[in-house]
């Protein structure tokens, strides 16, 4: 009888999904809720045109943010500051973009460029501290998140505040002609009737382009080779002539720039202003997506769709009397189980490889992992 290997790329995600459902079901059963009813409601909320479009919109921003995190992770740079980077970028992009009088396409390019530049500059600060003062990247990026929160609160209530609104603090609204267009015409052209209140964001196309570039840069360029080499063995990479300082700074800048870009999905396609109601956890969701997708282009895409589907599906739980926070429990459980399971599978694969190399692996195990 063939033995199942938990190092299999097909078995591991299945184990993660099943275990997560079991744990979430227990969390539902304890207060007396019906797990099957909850999951049925979540699926029905996604399996509509409006739900499907919303999932694509959420997944596109999660994907770009996941790539922003994954680029750092691939070099063992744990950029935990993407949340602050994207918010600082959105603040400045919203403030300047709302004041532009240039033609629409030009304004869009300027606004996105400002966001990416601000995100890169904010991310490169902990990178500089790391290479010059040996400050841990995790500590540096977390502290920058705190600084970002304070600066945003100050600027939003002083220099960047829309003086025409005395009730809420927000930047000036992005002019209608300076917003990213919708893609509803594509769905209409194939006979899909989209509700008037639902718009397919053109940021989906930007996310697809980011995915293609991510794959090409990481696996088809010298920079990608240097990045992967530095992440796997920094000492060996440095000995081979790779400039470690340059790699840290460039990688952090790219990560921050992509974090800033991810925020444009909200600013230019949904909110059209930066304010107190702007989503605050996008950066942390990106970390979850990168971990769940194991930093691969396709894995991050699947993780982004899964996280977006859970978020959209949980929105209708309150209608049947179940707290929608169950969706957050499912997302968190999925992440924890995935990290643990992937680590177990990785260690098992390494053990098998070592045993095979040393000739200690039984012939049956060798055939299974050949």
Secondary structure, DSSP 8 states (H G I E B T S, - for coil): -----TTSTTHHHHHHHHHHHHHHHHHHHHTT--HHHHHHHHHHHHSSHHHHHHHHHHHHHHHHHHHHHHHHHTTT---TTHHHHHHHHHHHHHHHHTT--S-HHHHHHHHHHHHHHHHHHHHHHHHHHHHHH---HHHHHHHHHHHHHHHHHHHHHTTTS-TT-SSS-B-----GGGS--B-HHHHHHTT----TT---BTHHHHHHHHHHHHHHHHHHSHHHHHHHHHHH-HHHHHHTT--HHHHHHHHHHHHHHHHHHHHHHHIIIIISS-BTTS-S-HHHHHHHHHHHTTT-HHHHHHHHHHHHHHHHHHTTGGGGT--TTHHHHHHHHHHHHHHHHHHHHHHHHHHHHHHHHHT-S-HHHHHHT-
